[in-house]
Amino acid sequence: MIEESKLRVPGEFDVVACDLPDFVGDWRRMQYGDPDDERIALLRDEFALDEVIAGCGSEFGALLALKRWVRSRWDHGWSYSYRTVEDALDILREAARGEQFNCGHYATVFVGCATALGLPARRVGLGLADCSFPRGHDVGNVGHCVPEAWSNEHRKWVVLDPDVNLHYERAGVPLSALEVHDAWLGGEAEEVVAVPDEPAFVVPAGDTVAILGDLFPECRGFDDEAVRLKFERFSRRDVMDYYARVRINGWEWVDERRPPTFVRHFAPAGHARFTSYRPDMYWSLNAVRIGAEPSWDDEGASLRITLEHCMPWFDRYEARVDGGAWRQCDESFDWPMREGVNVLECRAVNRRARPGIVSRIEVAYARPVW
């Protein structure tokens, strides 16, 4: 009986190498916007966003170019248009008329433009460690807002600050907001390099300071010198101390170093869910998970491949065999085995024709010899 069973075995399937990206958390927990939305499409065309990233040698280079471009549209400040702008398109149009906006507006514009280009991004809220009531000596400067973008190149979320116009690296790897948080509170800030870009941050002065007092009663009486001193404190540690508190997609990160607070800037902090579980805030994107099941018949052996993705704006799967051309494929297909090492690469592609991370598996196959 055993010998008869052996004769039915098609041969040896051995995985000799693989590169399968992380597939962590639930990527569906966030709304990523829609690149095909009418206003997003108008944003992309009116401001020639494809030209902003044209010629960049890598996806991460494109993200840096977008950060640089968003920073260049206006200097940090305040505007009566705060009351009327609703999205990135509104803000950019007002900025073109000379209006100035703050960190939250920079983040909104970056996320909107990234969405228009098919690059997933999100807003991240930050706060100083001790920003509960009373903090009168620092009113108006207790929090910050930055965008994070998903980097296929680095297989992670990366914080990009278009307001201060910098990003952070550790050992040459760009960091997420929570990684900056960990370094700052873990006493390892000296290992983090803040990478500045041009144009540099400009301290608000002049008419925009008067508008600040009109918009926020607690800031009435501020003059150029008072604002300058506050922004000196803001930038003295490359803004890393603002990463003490991190909020993403309705979740606030808490741990033994930073329990939650419920009052900020003399007002209730608003609803938040608390978590110490990283996948609640940091999930994988743009990856493909591969499943495989062997099968065989008189014509030979094969692996039945099944694919699963975690890509916003998913359009199609693509696969290539043994380094050949990329071809569209179904979520399930047969991969014929030949003698020797067989190489399969799979990826997802979104509606803006941006491919995700490549999953790769190498299978050595040998026919039985009896």
C-alpha positions in Angstrom: 0.0 0.0 0.0 2.8 2.4 0.9 4.6 1.7 -2.4 1.5 2.3 -4.4 1.0 5.6 -2.6 4.5 6.6 -3.4 4.0 6.0 -7.1 1.1 8.6 -7.0 3.3 11.3 -5.5 4.3 13.8 -8.2 7.7 14.6 -6.8 9.3 16.9 -4.2 8.1 20.5 -3.7 10.6 22.5 -1.6 10.4 26.2 -0.8 14.0 27.3 -1.1 13.6 31.0 -0.7 10.8 33.6 -0.2 10.2 37.3 0.5 6.8 37.7 1.8 6.0 41.2 3.2 4.3 41.7 6.6 0.5 41.4 6.5 -0.4 42.9 9.9 -3.6 44.3 11.3 -6.8 45.2 9.5 -6.1 47.6 6.7 -9.9 48.2 6.2 -10.2 50.1 9.4 -9.6 53.5 7.8 -11.2 55.5 5.0 -8.4 56.4 2.5 -10.4 58.8 0.3 -11.1 58.2 -3.3 -8.6 59.1 -6.1 -11.5 59.2 -8.5 -13.6 61.6 -6.4 -14.6 64.7 -8.5 -12.8 67.2 -6.2 -9.7 65.0 -5.8 -9.5 64.6 -9.6 -9.9 68.4 -9.9 -7.1 68.9 -7.3 -4.8 66.6 -9.2 -5.4 68.4 -12.5 -5.6 72.0 -11.3 -2.4 71.8 -9.4 -0.6 69.5 -11.9 0.3 67.0 -9.1 1.7 64.4 -11.5 4.3 66.9 -12.5 5.2 67.5 -8.8 6.6 64.0 -8.6 7.7 63.5 -12.2 11.3 62.3 -12.5 11.6 61.1 -8.9 13.8 58.1 -8.9 11.8 56.2 -6.3 8.4 56.2 -4.6 10.0 57.5 -1.4 11.6 60.3 -3.4 8.1 61.1 -4.8 6.8 61.4 -1.2 9.6 63.7 -0.3 9.0 65.8 -3.4 5.3 66.1 -2.5 6.2 67.1 1.1 8.5 69.8 -0.3 5.9 71.1 -2.7 3.2 71.3 -0.1 5.5 73.3 2.2 6.3 75.7 -0.7 2.7 76.7 -1.2 2.5 79.1 1.9 4.3 79.9 5.1 2.9 78.9 8.5 0.4 81.4 9.7 -3.3 82.0 10.3 -6.2 83.2 8.0 -9.8 84.2 8.3 -10.3 81.5 5.6 -10.1 78.9 8.4 -13.8 79.3 8.7 -14.6 78.4 5.1 -12.0 76.0 3.8 -13.1 72.3 3.8 -10.5 70.3 2.0 -7.1 70.3 0.2 -8.5 72.0 -2.9 -10.0 74.9 -0.9 -6.8 75.4 1.1 -4.5 75.4 -2.0 -6.7 77.9 -3.8 -6.7 80.2 -0.8 -3.0 79.8 -0.4 -2.6 80.9 -4.0 -4.3 84.1 -3.0 -1.8 84.7 -0.3 -3.6 83.2 2.7 -1.6 81.3 5.4 -2.5 78.2 7.3 -1.1 76.0 10.1 0.1 72.4 10.6 -3.3 70.8 10.4 -3.8 72.4 7.0 -0.4 71.2 5.8 -1.4 67.7 6.8 -4.8 67.9 5.1 -3.2 69.1 1.9 -0.5 66.5 1.9 -3.0 63.7 2.5 -5.4 65.0 -0.2 -2.6 65.3 -2.8 -1.2 61.9 -1.9 -4.7 60.4 -2.4 -4.9 62.1 -5.8 -1.7 60.4 -6.8 -2.7 57.0 -5.5 -0.3 57.1 -2.5 -2.1 56.2 0.8 -1.6 58.8 3.6 -3.3 59.8 6.8 -3.3 62.6 9.5 -1.6 62.0 12.8 -2.3 64.2 15.9 0.6 64.9 18.3 0.8 66.4 21.7 3.3 67.4 24.3 3.8 65.0 27.3 2.1 67.3 29.8 -0.4 69.2 27.8 -3.3 69.0 30.3 -4.8 72.0 32.1 -3.2 74.2 33.3 -0.5 74.9 30.7 -1.0 78.7 30.4 2.7 79.4 29.6 2.4 77.5 26.4 -1.2 78.2 25.3 -1.5 77.9 21.5 1.5 75.6 21.1 0.7 72.3 22.8 0.1 70.1 19.8 1.1 69.4 16.3 -0.3 67.6 13.3 1.6 65.7 10.6 0.8 63.3 7.8 2.1 59.7 7.6 2.4 58.0 4.2 2.7 54.4 3.4 6.1 53.6 1.8 6.2 50.4 -0.3 10.0 51.0 -0.5 10.4 50.8 3.3 7.3 48.6 3.9 6.0 50.8 6.7 4.3 54.0 7.6 6.6 57.0 7.5 6.0 60.5 9.0 6.6 63.4 6.7 6.2 66.9 8.1 5.4 69.5 5.4 5.0 72.3 8.0 8.5 72.1 9.5 9.6 70.4 6.3 11.5 67.4 7.6 11.3 63.7 8.2 13.1 61.5 10.8 15.5 58.6 10.3 17.2 56.1 12.5 20.1 54.1 11.1 19.1 55.4 7.7 15.5 54.1 7.9 12.6 56.7 7.9 10.5 56.6 11.0 6.8 56.5 11.8 5.3 58.8 14.4 5.2 56.1 17.0 8.8 55.2 16.4 9.8 58.8 17.0 7.6 58.6 20.2 9.5 55.5 21.3 12.9 57.1 20.7 12.0 60.3 22.5 10.4 58.7 25.6 13.0 55.9 25.6 15.9 58.3 26.0 17.2 57.4 22.5 16.5 60.7 20.7 20.2 61.1 19.9 19.9 58.1 17.6 17.2 59.9 15.5 18.3 62.2 12.7 15.9 65.0 11.7 16.4 65.4 7.9 15.5 69.0 7.0 14.4 70.2 3.5 13.9 73.4 1.7 12.0 75.7 2.0 12.6 75.9 5.7 10.0 76.8 8.3 9.4 80.5 8.6 8.2 81.9 12.0 4.9 83.8 11.6 5.0 87.5 11.9 3.1 90.6 10.9 -0.6 90.6 9.9 -1.0 86.9 10.4 -0.2 87.2 14.1 -3.1 89.8 14.5 -5.4 87.3 12.8 -4.3 84.6 15.3 -5.6 86.7 18.2 -8.9 87.3 16.4 -9.4 83.6 15.7 -8.4 82.3 19.2 -9.3 84.6 22.2 -6.7 82.9 24.4 -4.0 84.2 22.0 -5.1 87.9 22.1 -2.3 90.2 22.9 0.3 88.1 21.2 2.9 90.0 19.2 5.7 89.0 16.9 8.1 88.5 19.8 5.7 86.3 21.8 5.0 84.1 18.7 8.8 83.9 18.0 9.5 82.6 21.5 6.7 80.0 21.3 8.1 78.7 18.0 11.6 78.6 19.4 10.2 76.1 22.0 8.3 74.3 19.2 11.5 73.7 17.1 14.2 73.4 19.7 14.2 69.6 19.8 13.4 69.1 16.1 9.8 68.9 17.3 10.4 65.4 18.7 9.0 66.2 22.1 5.6 66.7 20.5 5.6 63.0 19.7 5.0 62.2 23.3 1.3 61.7 22.5 0.2 60.1 19.3 -3.3 59.9 17.9 -4.2 58.1 14.7 -7.6 57.2 13.2 -9.4 57.7 16.4 -6.9 55.7 18.5 -4.6 57.3 21.1 -1.4 55.4 22.0 -0.9 54.9 25.8 1.7 53.0 27.7 3.3 53.1 31.2 5.2 56.2 30.2 2.3 58.2 29.0 -1.2 57.5 30.4 -4.1 59.3 28.7 -5.2 62.8 29.4 -8.7 64.1 29.0 -8.2 67.9 28.9 -6.1 69.7 26.3 -5.7 73.4 25.6 -8.3 74.2 28.3 -11.0 72.1 26.7 -12.1 68.5 26.6 -9.8 66.4 24.5 -12.7 64.7 22.6 -13.5 61.1 22.1 -10.6 58.7 21.7 -10.1 55.0 22.0 -6.9 54.0 23.9 -4.6 51.3 22.8 -1.2 49.8 23.4 -1.6 47.3 20.5 0.5 48.5 17.5 -1.7 46.9 14.8 -4.6 49.1 15.9 -2.6 52.1 14.6 0.1 50.5 12.3 -1.3 48.0 9.8 0.2 46.7 6.6 -0.7 48.1 3.2 -0.1 47.3 -0.5 1.0 43.7 0.2 -0.1 40.4 -1.3 -0.4 37.2 0.7 0.3 33.9 -1.2 -1.4 30.6 -0.5 -0.4 27.4 -2.4 -1.7 23.9 -2.7 0.0 21.1 -4.7 -1.9 19.2 -7.4 -0.9 16.9 -10.3 -2.2 14.9 -13.1 -0.8 12.9 -16.0 0.6 16.1 -17.6 2.6 17.1 -14.6 2.6 18.9 -11.2 1.5 22.4 -10.3 0.7 24.6 -7.3 -2.7 26.1 -7.0 -2.0 29.7 -6.0 -4.4 31.9 -4.1 -3.8 35.6 -3.5 -5.1 38.1 -0.9 -4.3 41.8 -0.8 -4.3 44.7 1.6 -4.3 47.5 -1.0 -6.6 50.6 -0.9 -8.1 51.4 -4.3 -7.3 47.8 -5.5 -7.6 47.3 -9.3 -5.9 44.0 -10.2 -3.4 41.3 -9.4 -0.3 40.8 -11.5 2.2 37.9 -11.5 5.4 36.9 -13.3 7.2 33.6 -13.5 10.9 33.2 -13.6 11.6 36.9 -14.1 9.3 37.2 -17.2 6.9 40.0 -18.0 4.3 41.1 -15.5 0.8 39.8 -16.5 -2.6 40.4 -15.0 -3.8 37.3 -13.1 -6.9 36.1 -11.2 -6.9 35.8 -7.4 -6.5 32.0 -7.9 -4.5 30.3 -10.7 -2.4 27.2 -11.4 1.4 27.6 -11.4 2.9 24.7 -13.4 6.1 23.2 -12.0 9.2 22.4 -14.1 12.3 20.5 -13.0 14.6 22.8 -10.9 13.9 26.1 -9.2 10.6 27.9 -10.1 10.2 31.6 -9.2 6.8 33.3 -8.7 6.4 37.0 -8.0 3.0 38.6 -7.3 1.8 42.1 -6.6 -1.3 44.2 -6.5 -1.9 47.3 -8.6 -4.2 50.2 -7.6 -6.5 52.3 -9.7 -3.8 54.9 -10.2 -1.6 52.2 -11.7 0.7 52.1 -8.8 2.0 48.7 -8.0 2.4 47.5 -4.4 5.1 45.4 -2.7 6.2 42.3 -4.6 5.8 38.9 -2.8 8.3 36.3 -4.1 8.5 32.6 -3.6 11.0 30.1 -5.0 10.1 26.5 -5.2 12.5 23.7 -6.2 10.7 20.8 -7.9 12.1 17.4 -8.7 10.2 14.5 -10.3 10.3 11.2 -8.4 13.0 8.6 -9.2 12.1 5.1 -8.2 
